[in-house]
């Protein structure tokens, strides 16, 4: 049976990977005032970051159940297996929308072979899960092998990141006004990660350069078999710093493969310009 990979725009994968690996991506939405934009379709991240630097505030919304319903019905009618790999339910309601839609489609097509998976991941960390699954599909691996690999990646994917300013996390309800104010006053650049699908502060570092160096150290402390995996890096319209991060990790740990991309509009609306994030596995899969 043909296997299809479905995901959403929270994965922040480059367009060439989406195209080459036949991945269907359903876009979340961002909103500026009364104007709605489909993430990655009607607006590019660089455009949004430019507006944010001017003080404009974007809001976001999930993929509606109707869009998932359309996608699932398409695969059900073709009798194709569909694996939806989703943005963390701790950060978006998109996974819940997919779950609702799948249940509705199963009432119409009881034999539909569909799976909805909450990765608990975000941005390129989420993207690496989707990318690995899509490569396995292209290689003709079985459904069971693909699902096993997906769950391994979900369990062991690390997300380590810092932000230029706490203001955007405050606007999204991720930190308090006091934390944002004091952080700005003292030039505190928090290092955070994603645990169980939610943002968790790890350390508070004074100064941008120190926070970036600390991320490199954490990669070494938590990563396993770094040389033989793809290291993901995403950035909030600060490619030079992302390239510098790549260079530091490459020199310190001998990593060979990297996937670098801009943080998409939906996640970037909450993290803001200047975000730097690194994604890697903290375990090696037993063969």
C-alpha positions in Angstrom: 0.0 0.0 0.0 1.2 3.5 -0.9 2.3 5.5 2.2 1.9 9.3 2.2 3.5 11.8 4.7 1.3 14.7 5.8 2.5 17.4 8.0 2.0 21.1 8.8 4.0 24.3 8.4 5.3 24.2 12.0 8.0 21.8 10.7 10.0 24.7 9.0 11.4 22.4 6.3 13.0 24.0 3.3 10.9 23.9 0.2 13.4 21.7 -1.7 13.1 18.9 0.9 9.2 19.1 0.8 9.3 19.0 -3.0 11.9 16.2 -3.4 10.3 14.0 -0.8 6.7 14.4 -1.8 5.6 15.7 1.6 2.2 17.4 1.8 2.2 20.4 4.1 -0.9 22.1 5.5 -0.2 25.7 6.5 -1.1 27.3 9.8 -2.1 31.0 9.6 -0.7 34.3 10.9 -2.8 37.4 11.2 -1.8 41.1 11.1 -4.8 43.2 12.1 -7.7 42.1 9.9 -5.4 40.5 7.3 -4.9 36.7 7.3 -1.9 34.9 5.8 -1.2 31.3 5.2 2.2 30.5 6.7 4.8 30.0 3.9 2.2 30.6 1.2 0.9 34.2 1.4 3.8 35.5 3.6 7.5 34.6 4.0 9.2 34.7 7.4 11.6 37.5 6.4 8.7 39.8 5.5 7.1 39.1 8.9 10.3 39.7 10.8 10.8 43.0 9.1 7.3 44.1 10.2 8.0 42.8 13.8 11.1 45.0 14.0 8.9 47.9 13.1 6.7 47.0 16.1 3.9 45.2 14.3 2.3 42.4 16.2 1.3 39.1 14.5 -1.1 36.5 15.9 -1.4 32.9 14.9 -4.0 30.2 14.4 -4.0 26.4 13.8 -4.9 24.5 10.7 -8.7 24.0 10.7 -10.2 20.5 10.9 -11.8 21.0 7.5 -8.4 21.1 5.8 -7.3 17.9 7.5 -10.7 16.3 6.5 -10.1 17.2 2.9 -6.6 15.7 3.0 -7.6 12.5 4.8 -10.6 11.9 2.5 -8.3 12.3 -0.5 -6.0 9.5 0.8 -8.9 7.4 2.0 -10.5 7.4 -1.5 -7.2 6.3 -3.0 -6.8 3.6 -0.3 -3.5 5.0 0.6 -1.9 5.0 4.1 -1.6 8.5 5.5 0.8 9.3 8.4 0.2 12.8 9.7 3.2 14.0 11.7 2.1 17.0 13.8 3.3 20.2 15.5 3.5 19.8 19.3 0.1 19.8 20.9 1.6 21.8 23.8 2.2 24.7 21.4 -0.7 24.6 19.0 -4.2 23.2 18.6 -3.4 21.8 15.2 -2.9 18.2 16.3 -6.3 18.3 18.0 -7.8 19.5 14.8 -6.2 16.6 12.9 -7.5 14.1 15.5 -11.0 15.4 15.2 -10.9 15.3 11.4 -9.5 11.7 11.3 -12.4 10.5 13.5 -14.9 12.1 11.2 -13.3 10.6 8.1 -13.2 7.1 9.7 -17.0 7.3 10.1 -17.2 7.8 6.3 -14.3 5.5 5.4 -14.0 2.8 8.1 -11.0 1.2 6.3 -9.0 4.4 6.1 -5.4 3.6 7.2 -4.6 7.0 8.9 -2.3 7.9 11.7 -2.0 11.2 13.6 1.2 11.6 15.6 1.9 14.4 18.1 5.6 14.9 17.9 5.9 17.3 20.9 8.4 19.0 18.6 8.7 22.4 16.9 10.5 24.1 14.0 13.4 22.2 12.4 13.4 19.7 15.3 9.9 18.7 14.2 11.1 19.0 10.6 13.9 16.4 11.2 11.2 13.9 12.3 9.2 14.5 9.1 12.3 14.5 6.9 13.5 11.1 8.3 10.0 9.6 7.8 9.8 10.9 4.2 13.2 9.4 3.3 12.1 6.1 4.6 9.0 6.2 2.5 11.1 7.0 -0.6 13.3 4.0 0.2 10.3 1.7 0.4 10.4 0.9 4.1 7.4 -0.7 5.7 4.8 1.3 7.7 5.9 -0.4 10.9 9.6 0.6 10.3 8.6 4.2 9.6 6.4 4.5 12.6 9.1 3.0 14.8 11.6 5.5 13.6 9.2 8.4 14.0 8.6 7.5 17.7 12.4 7.1 18.3 13.0 10.6 16.9 10.2 12.1 18.9 11.5 10.6 22.1 15.1 11.7 21.6 14.9 15.0 19.7 16.5 17.9 21.6 15.5 21.5 21.1 18.0 24.0 22.5 17.5 27.7 21.7 17.8 31.3 22.7 16.1 34.5 21.8 17.3 38.1 21.1 14.6 39.5 23.4 12.1 38.2 25.8 9.4 40.6 24.6 7.9 38.3 22.0 7.7 35.4 24.5 6.0 37.7 26.9 3.4 38.7 24.3 2.7 35.0 23.7 2.3 34.3 27.4 5.5 32.3 27.6 7.2 34.5 30.2 6.0 37.2 32.7 6.2 40.9 32.1 8.6 41.2 35.0 10.9 38.5 33.5 10.8 40.3 30.1 11.6 43.7 31.7 14.4 42.5 33.9 15.8 40.4 31.1 16.0 43.4 28.8 17.5 45.5 31.5 20.3 43.0 32.4 20.8 41.8 28.8 19.7 38.3 29.8 19.5 35.8 27.0 17.7 32.7 28.3 18.7 29.3 27.0 15.5 27.2 26.7 14.4 23.8 25.4 11.2 21.9 24.6 10.2 19.3 27.1 7.0 17.3 26.7 6.0 19.7 24.0 6.4 22.9 26.1 9.0 25.6 26.4 11.2 25.1 29.5 14.0 27.6 30.5 17.3 25.9 31.2 19.7 28.8 32.1 19.8 32.5 32.1 22.9 33.9 30.4 24.1 37.5 30.2 25.1 38.4 26.7 24.3 37.1 23.3 27.7 35.6 22.5 27.8 33.7 25.8 24.4 32.3 25.2 25.4 31.0 21.8 28.5 29.4 23.2 26.5 27.8 26.0 24.2 26.2 23.4 27.3 24.7 21.7 28.3 23.2 25.0 24.9 21.8 25.7 24.9 20.1 22.3 28.0 18.2 23.4 26.6 17.4 26.9 23.3 16.0 25.6 24.1 14.8 22.0 25.0 11.2 21.1 26.8 10.1 18.0 26.7 13.7 16.7 29.0 13.0 13.8 26.5 10.6 12.2 23.3 12.6 12.4 21.8 15.7 10.8 22.1 18.7 13.1 19.2 21.1 12.6 19.6 24.9 13.0 16.8 27.4 12.7 17.1 31.2 12.9 14.8 34.2 13.2 16.2 36.1 10.2 19.8 36.0 11.5 21.5 33.6 9.0 25.0 34.9 9.8 24.7 33.7 13.4 23.2 30.4 12.3 26.2 29.9 10.0 28.5 30.8 12.9 26.7 28.3 15.1 27.2 25.6 12.4 30.9 26.4 12.3 31.3 26.1 16.1 29.5 22.8 16.2 31.3 21.5 13.2 34.7 22.4 14.6 34.0 21.1 18.2 32.2 17.9 17.4 33.1 17.0 13.8 29.5 17.1 12.6 29.2 16.7 8.8 25.5 17.2 8.0 23.4 20.2 8.8 19.9 21.4 7.9 19.6 25.2 8.3 16.4 27.1 7.7 14.5 30.2 8.9 12.1 29.9 11.7 8.7 30.0 10.0 6.1 32.7 10.5 3.9 30.8 12.9 6.6 30.0 15.4 8.6 33.2 14.7 5.5 35.3 15.6 6.1 34.1 19.2 9.9 33.8 19.3 10.7 36.9 17.3 13.7 37.9 15.1 17.1 36.9 16.4 16.1 33.4 17.6 18.7 30.7 17.2 17.8 27.1 17.8 19.7 23.8 17.5 18.2 20.4 17.2 19.8 17.0 17.5 19.3 13.4 18.9 20.3 12.4 22.4 20.5 8.7 21.6 21.6 6.3 18.9 19.0 3.9 17.5 19.9 0.2 18.0 19.9 -1.6 14.6 
